Amino acid sequence: MDSSQMLTTYNAILTTTGKMLAAAQNNEWDQLILLEQECKRLTELLIKNDQEPILDQEVLQKKVQIIHRILDDDAQIKAITEPWMVRLQAMLSTNSRERDLQQAYQSMSNG
């Protein structure tokens, strides 16, 4: 992968993380998952083609700027999704406890 292809791939990741952020902001969880898979595919493409060329200063600077923007998107996505995940885990935990109590109560009344 030459430096142009590498920057194109980083830009594709940035575009995808931007879409992921919009999906998270709009509670579009299915879309977020699909975009996350696309981001993973693009990241694996970079890893697979690891023979990164020596970059001139301008290309290196562009790469660093893109990575910073990707990381910023990622931080914003996490700020949205982590509280949602905590609430989801609490709901699942509550449902599990309720189910356990129902089963225990039914066992006692059937016994």
C-alpha positions in Angstrom: 0.0 0.0 0.0 1.5 3.3 -1.0 1.1 6.5 0.9 -1.8 7.7 -1.3 -3.7 4.4 -0.7 -2.9 4.6 3.0 -4.3 8.1 3.3 -7.4 7.1 1.3 -8.0 4.2 3.7 -7.5 6.5 6.8 -10.0 9.0 5.2 -12.5 6.1 4.7 -12.1 5.2 8.3 -12.7 8.9 9.3 -15.8 9.0 7.1 -17.1 5.8 8.7 -16.4 7.0 12.3 -18.2 10.2 11.4 -21.2 8.2 10.3 -20.9 6.1 13.4 -21.1 9.2 15.6 -24.2 10.4 13.8 -25.8 7.0 14.2 -25.0 7.0 18.0 -26.3 10.5 18.3 -29.6 9.4 16.7 -29.9 6.2 18.6 -29.6 4.2 15.4 -27.9 1.2 17.0 -28.3 -1.3 14.1 -26.7 1.2 11.8 -23.9 1.8 14.3 -23.2 -1.9 14.4 -23.0 -2.1 10.6 -20.7 0.9 10.5 -18.5 -0.5 13.2 -18.1 -3.7 11.1 -17.1 -1.5 8.1 -14.6 0.4 10.3 -13.1 -2.9 11.5 -12.8 -4.1 7.9 -10.9 -0.9 6.9 -8.7 -1.1 9.9 -7.8 -4.7 9.1 -7.0 -3.6 5.6 -4.4 -1.2 7.0 -3.0 -3.9 9.3 -2.8 -6.5 6.5 -0.9 -4.0 4.3 1.5 -3.1 7.1 4.4 -2.3 4.8 3.9 1.4 5.5 6.2 3.5 3.3 8.4 6.1 4.7 6.2 9.2 4.6 7.3 12.7 3.7 6.5 15.3 6.3 3.3 16.5 4.6 1.8 13.0 4.3 2.8 12.2 7.8 1.1 15.4 9.1 -2.1 14.5 7.2 -2.1 11.0 8.6 -1.7 12.3 12.1 -4.5 14.9 11.7 -6.8 12.1 10.4 -5.9 9.8 13.2 -6.7 12.6 15.8 -10.1 13.2 14.2 -10.8 9.5 14.2 -9.9 9.3 17.9 -12.1 12.4 18.6 -15.0 10.7 16.9 -14.3 7.5 18.9 -14.3 9.4 22.2 -17.6 11.0 21.3 -19.1 7.7 20.3 -18.0 6.1 23.6 -19.4 9.1 25.6 -22.8 8.3 24.0 -22.7 4.5 24.0 -21.2 3.7 27.4 -24.0 5.2 29.5 -26.5 3.4 27.2 -24.6 0.1 27.7 -24.7 0.6 31.5 -28.5 1.1 31.4 -28.9 -1.9 29.1 -26.8 -4.0 31.4 -28.9 -2.9 34.4 -32.1 -3.7 32.6 -30.9 -7.1 31.6 -29.7 -7.7 35.2 -33.1 -6.6 36.6 -35.0 -8.9 34.1 -32.7 -11.8 35.0 -33.4 -11.3 38.7 -37.2 -11.0 38.1 -37.1 -14.2 36.1 -35.2 -16.0 38.8 -37.7 -14.8 41.4 -40.6 -15.9 39.2 -39.1 -19.3 38.8 -38.4 -19.6 42.5 -41.9 -18.6 43.3 -43.4 -21.1 40.8 -41.3 -23.9 42.2 -42.5 -23.1 45.7 -46.2 -22.9 44.7 -45.9 -26.1 42.6 -44.1 -28.0 45.2 
